[in-house]
Amino acid sequence: MASQSGAAKFAAVALNPSGQNLDAIHKIVTTILARGGCGKCGRAAYLRVDFLGDPPPELAKEGVISLIEQGLKAG
């Protein structure tokens, strides 16, 4: 495995929500882990998965296709 340095490594991707399948997600995760320094283990320390939510009708009519929110009061 590649030597560790003191600098933290980070990767994030934004995915097209249509047409996803499990094989494609596995390939993306594998590629990112390999970029982290090891094609076999990747040494992932933190994995966050955010799922898109449908917007409320008042935003959908303005062209919004997804809404992610946390800690906000409803409309």
C-alpha positions in Angstrom: 0.0 0.0 0.0 1.1 3.6 -0.6 2.8 5.3 2.3 0.6 7.5 4.5 1.1 11.2 4.8 -0.2 13.7 7.2 -2.5 15.3 4.6 -6.1 14.2 4.6 -7.5 13.0 1.3 -11.1 13.6 0.1 -13.2 12.8 -2.9 -16.8 13.7 -3.7 -18.9 13.0 -6.8 -22.3 14.2 -7.9 -24.3 11.6 -9.8 -27.0 11.8 -12.4 -30.0 10.2 -10.5 -31.5 8.7 -13.6 -30.4 5.3 -14.9 -28.3 4.3 -11.9 -27.7 0.7 -11.0 -25.7 -1.1 -8.4 -22.9 -2.2 -10.7 -22.2 1.5 -11.7 -22.2 2.6 -8.1 -19.7 -0.2 -7.2 -17.4 0.9 -10.1 -17.5 4.5 -8.9 -16.7 3.5 -5.3 -13.9 1.2 -6.4 -12.4 3.9 -8.6 -12.4 6.4 -5.8 -10.9 4.0 -3.3 -8.1 3.2 -5.7 -7.4 6.9 -6.1 -7.0 7.0 -2.3 -3.8 4.9 -2.6 -4.8 1.2 -2.7 -6.8 -0.7 -5.2 -7.6 -3.5 -2.8 -8.5 -1.8 0.5 -8.7 2.0 -0.2 -8.6 2.7 3.5 -11.9 4.5 3.5 -12.5 6.2 6.9 -15.8 7.9 6.2 -18.5 7.1 3.6 -21.5 9.4 3.3 -24.4 8.7 1.0 -27.0 11.4 0.4 -30.2 10.5 -1.3 -32.1 13.0 -3.4 -35.6 13.9 -2.3 -38.5 15.1 -4.5 -39.1 18.8 -4.1 -42.3 20.2 -2.7 -44.9 21.2 -5.4 -44.2 24.9 -5.0 -40.5 24.4 -5.9 -41.2 21.7 -8.6 -43.3 24.2 -10.6 -40.2 26.5 -10.6 -38.1 23.8 -12.2 -36.4 22.3 -9.1 -35.8 18.6 -9.6 -34.5 17.6 -6.1 -34.4 19.1 -2.6 -32.0 18.2 0.2 -32.5 20.0 3.4 -31.7 19.6 7.1 -32.9 21.6 10.0 -35.2 23.9 8.0 -38.8 24.6 8.9 -41.4 23.4 6.4 -42.8 26.1 4.1 
